[in-house]
Amino acid sequence: MNQLTECVAAIFVSVMLATPATAESRPLAPTPPMGWNSWNHFASKVDDASVRAQADALVATGMRDAGYIYVNIDDSWEGKRDENGFIHSNDKFPDMKALADYIHSKGLKLGIYSSPGPKTCENYEGSYGHEDQDAQTYATWGVDLLKYDLCSFQDIMAQAGSQEKANRLMIEAYSRMRNALRRTGRPIVYSVCQYGYASVWRWGDKIGADLWRTTGDIEDKYSRMAEIGFSQAGLSKYAVPGRWNDPDMLEVGNGGMTAEEYRTHMSLWAILAAPLIAGNDLTRMTPETVALLTNREVIAVDQDSAGVQGDRVGVEGQFEIWAKPLADGSKAVALFNRQDSWMKTAIMELHFDDLGCKGAVSVRDLWLHKDLGTFQDVYKVEVPAHGVVLLRISHR
């Protein structure tokens, strides 16, 4: 056992011993959270009116009924602290409690954002030294989820003198807010956002996080989405029901990718049992975008009750096959063609014995909503470049 492993193991022990008696006996997020976040489209221009409009759109488009229930306000809502140290929202959000009540009246939940550092990424007030006060404020407002972004805490880590000490400080900071949230008595989903540093998937569950970011920020372009999504190979063993790897939010509908590329995006996130957090302007969606985001069969793969994260089961050059076991004994299987888009299409083969399937199997295409029939040994299909075919495989 090396020094870093010993250090982290010691932290795990101290953190678990310090867990308050009010810790949840059941997971707050038994399936990956679904909802919307303001950052990808609105960034720091988000305000009360735009959040209300997005909540309305979640209902009107059918997204709420498809499972998207969290309305998450990202960075730039923060105002100043009062003389007692309590945080207040800024002029863009004149009454956060009223906003929470409005969101709850729609059958939705409110998410908010902060940092363990003194400042957020956009240089607003962070929670450093005010963890209990901020947690209590969130509970009073009616917040249901906190995204906690490392941001300026990296400056504190840089003064630690060694990577081991820096990692310890980071883990302790995230544990402090976890404990503060639990002391409020309100169930608040805890989303740790620290870009995968120190292999967060190895310790995120130990500090009581409900989900943790495994990557840096996503961008609305195929190359970055693919880099992030396909890099999740090998992490499936760290996700269990109530504790999720998070490869960042969805970019579907923001305009930087083709429909085929967005279909790849949704399929890969579903196979990964990733949180499905839309990041587009829901009030201006095309019917095609709505269909991509609300495909019930694809969402069912992501939200499967077994809570198993899928993983890569085969790769040959630019062709990858990923599979995810499902609660009913079937498997979701995605065939990805990662060739450059000018290559157009390619024939891919799925050999059922690679999935542990013997004998004849039934195949259904989840994007086409179509039963394709019964096959023996192998299934061959044409897959567009940058595209995917997403199947459900079950024994006859």
N, C-alpha and C positions, 0 to 999 in steps of 0.2 A: 504493500500500500504506500503510494507516494505522499508527499507532504500535503499537496492540495486535497487529495482524497481524504486524508486524515482530518484536515481542517474542516472540510465540508461535512464529514461524518459527525464530528463533534458539534458542529452547529446544528445539525439535524436533531441530535439528542436534546440540546438545550432548548431548541424551538418547541419540540413536542412536549417537553415538560412544562413549558410556559403557556401552553394552549389553555385558554379559559374554559371553565366548565360549561359555558354556554355554547360551545362549538356545535355545529350542526350534526345531527345524527344521520340525516339523509342529505344527499348531495343537492345543492341549489340548482345545478345544471345537469340533470341526469342524461340529457342529450345535448349535443353542441348548441350553444345559444344561436338564435336567429334574430335578425333585426336590421337596423339601419344605423349608420354613423355619419356624422356631418363632415368629416375631414376631407375625404377624397374629392368631393365636389365643391364644398363651400369653404373649406380651410378656415381662416380666421374671420370670414365674412358672415359666419352663421349668427342668427339672432332669434329672438322669441318667435317672430312671425314665420320665419322659414321653418323652424322646428315644428310649429303647429301645422303648417302646410304639409310637411312630410308625414306627420302622424295621420292627417286626414287622408293622404294619398295611400298610405299603407292599408287603410280600411277600404277605400273606394276601388282600388285595383285588385283586391282579393289577396294581397300579400299577407295581411294579418291572419286571414283564415288559412293560409298556406303554412303559417308557423312563424312569420317574421313579427316578433312582438316587442323587441327592445328598440327604443328610440334614444340613441346615444349622442349626447352633446360632447364633442371633443374640445380641444384647446380653444381658449379665448373667451370663455364665459366669465372668468374670474375678475372680481373687483378688488377692493382694498379690505384690509382687516380693520375691525373697530378697535377701540381702546382696550378691549378685553381679549383681543387676539382672534376673534371669530371672523371667518371669511364671509364676504357678501358678494353677490353677483354684480356685474357692471351694468351700465345703462342699456346694453343690448338685451339684457334679461332682467326687466324691472321687478318681477315677482316669480322666483323660481318655484315656490310652493304652488302658486296658481297654475304654473305651467305643468307641474307634475300632476296636479289634480285633473287638468284637461286631458293629459295623455292617459291617465288611468281611466278616465271616463270613456275612452275609446277602446278599452280592453287591452291597452298596451302598457309597457313598463318603461321607466325613465332610467337612462344611464348617464353618468357624468364622468369627468376627467380630472386628474390631478397628477402630481409628481412627488416622489419622495425627496426631491431636491428643494432648494429655496425658491427656484423659479421653474416654470413649465418650459416647454420647448419654444413657445412664443413669448417668453419672458413675462408671463403673468405670475401671480402668486402660487407657489407650490405649497406642499404640506409639511415641509421640514420643520420639526419642532412643534407642530400643531396637529399631529395625527388624531388625537382624541377629539379635539375641538371640531376638526373638519368632518370626521366620521359622524359625530353627533349632529352636526349641521345637515349632512346628507340625509341622515335618518329622519330628522325633523321635516325636511322638505318632501320626503317620500321617494328618495332615490332607491333604485333596485339593482344597479350595477355600477361598479367603479372601475374605470380603466386607469391604471397607475403607471405612468410613463417615466422611465429612468431620467431622461433629460439632464438637468443641471447636477443631479447627484453624481454624475460622472466626474465632475470637478472635485467632489469630495473624495471619490475613489482614487483619483490621481494623486492625492496627497498621502495615501496610505503607506507608501514605501515599498510595497510588494504586491504582486498579483493576488497572493493568498489572502492578505489583509483586505485588499480592495473587494474581493469576492465576499469575504465575511461581512464587511460593512454593508454591501448591497443586500445580501440575504437577510441580515438583521433589520435593515430598513423596510424591506417588503414584509417581514414578519410583524413589525410594529404596527403597520397599517392593518394587516390581517386581524391582529388582536383588537385593535381599536374598533374595527367594523363589528366584530363579534360582541364587543362590550355594549354596543348600542341596543342589542336585542332585535334589530331589524335584519331580515334576511337580505343581504346585499351580495350579489355575485361579484367575485374578485377576479379581475382580468389583469394579469401581470404583463406589462409591456416593457421588456428590457432586451429585445432584439436577439435573444438566444445566447447571451453572454454566459460563460461558465457552464455551458450545457444545461440550461434551465430545465430541460425535460427530465433530468436526473433528480432534481430536487424541488421542482415546482409543487408537486403534490405534498411533499413533506411540510411545506409552510402553509398549506391550506389554500393555495390558489385553485380557482375553478378552471382557469385556462391561462396559458402562458404563450407569449409570442416566441416562436422558434427562429425568426428571421428578421432582417431589416425591413424597411418599408417597401410595400408593393408600389408599382407604377402602372399606369394604364397603357402598357405596351406588351406585346406577346413575349419578347425576350426576357423581360423582368419577371412577368408572371410565371413563365416556364422555369426560369432559374430558381425561383422561390418554391414553386409547387413540386417540381421533380427532385429538389434537394431534400425532401422529406423522407426519401427512401431510408429505411432502417430505423425510423423513430416510432413505429407502430406499437412496440412493446411498452412504451411509456404512457400511452393513453388508455384510460379505462373510463367506464361510465362515471360522470361527474368531474373528471379531470382530463382536460383536452389540450393537445398540441394546437397552436394557433398560427397558421402561416400568413396572417394578416387578412385584411378585408377584401371584399369583392370589388372589382372595377367594372362589372357588367353594366353596360348602358352609358358609360362615360364617353364613348366615341373613339377611343384610341385603338381598338381591335375590331376585327371582322366578326360577323356573327359566328362563324366557325371557330374562331379563336376564343370567343366568349363561351361557346359550348364546351370547349376543352377546359376552360377555367372552371366552369360549374361542375363538370364531370370529375375533374381531379380533386376539387375541394370536397365533393360528396364522397368519393372513394376514401379520402383522408379523414373522414369524420371531423372535418374542420368546422369551426363556427361559420355560419353563413350570414355575414354582416354586409348588406348592400351599401354601396358608397356613391350612388348616383343621385340625380335629382328625380325623385319619384313623381313629381308633378308634371314632368315632361317626357315620360316614357313612351316609346313606340309600342304597338301591340307585340312586336317581335321581342322586345326587351322584357315585357311583362311575361310572355310565354317562357322565356329562358329562365327567369327568376322563380316562376311559380309552377314549374313542371313537377307535379306531385310524385311521380315515380322516381325522379332524380332526388328530390328532397327526401323521400322515404329511405333511400340508400344512406344519405347523410345522417338521418335521424333514427336509424335502425336501433331497436331497443337493446340489442346485444352490446352496443357500444364499442365494437371492434374497429380500430383504425386499419384501413387497407394498406397494402404495401406492394412494391414492385415484385413481380414473380417471373419476369422475363425481359431481357433487353438484347437487341441485336442491331447494332449501329444506331440509327435514329428511330428505331421502332421499339416501343415499350409496351408491356402488358402489366396492368396492375389489377389486383383482386382484393375483394373485401368480403369476408364471411358474414352472412346475415342470420338473424335470429331463427328464421324458419328452416334453416339448413341449406338454403340456396346461396349463390355467390353473385355479387356484382362484379363484373369484369369490364375493364376499360382498355381498349386498344388505341394507343396514341401514335400518330405519325408525326414525328418531330422534324421531318425534312423541311428544307427551305420552301417557302410557299410557291416558288416557280416550278417546283417538281410536280405540282398538281395533285396526283393521287398515287396510291400504291396498294397492292394486294397484301393483306396481312393474314396470317394463319394463327388460329387459336387451337392448340392441342389440349384436349380435355384432360389427358393424364397429367399434364403439368399442373392442373388444378386439383389433382387427387380424385378426379371423377372417372369412374369406370362404367362402361356400358353406354346406352343411349341417354342423351340429355335433351331437355327442352330449352330453347333459346328465345328470349324476348328482347327486342330493341326498345330501350327506355326513352329514347328521344323520339322515335317514330310511333311509340305506343302500339307496337305490333308484335304479335307472336310469329316467329320466323319458322317454327316447326321443330322437328326432332332430328338430331344429328348424332352420328357415331364417330368417335375418334377426333374429328377435326372440323372446325368451322372456318371458312375463308370469306373475307369481306374486303371490299374496296374502302380505303380510308383516305380522306382528303389530307393534303399537307397542312400542318398546323391543326389538324382536326382529330376527331375521336369517334369511335363507335362504342356506346355504352350498353352493355348487355346484362341481363339477369339469366343465370344458368341454374337449372334445377334438374334433378333426376326425374325421369318419367314416373 
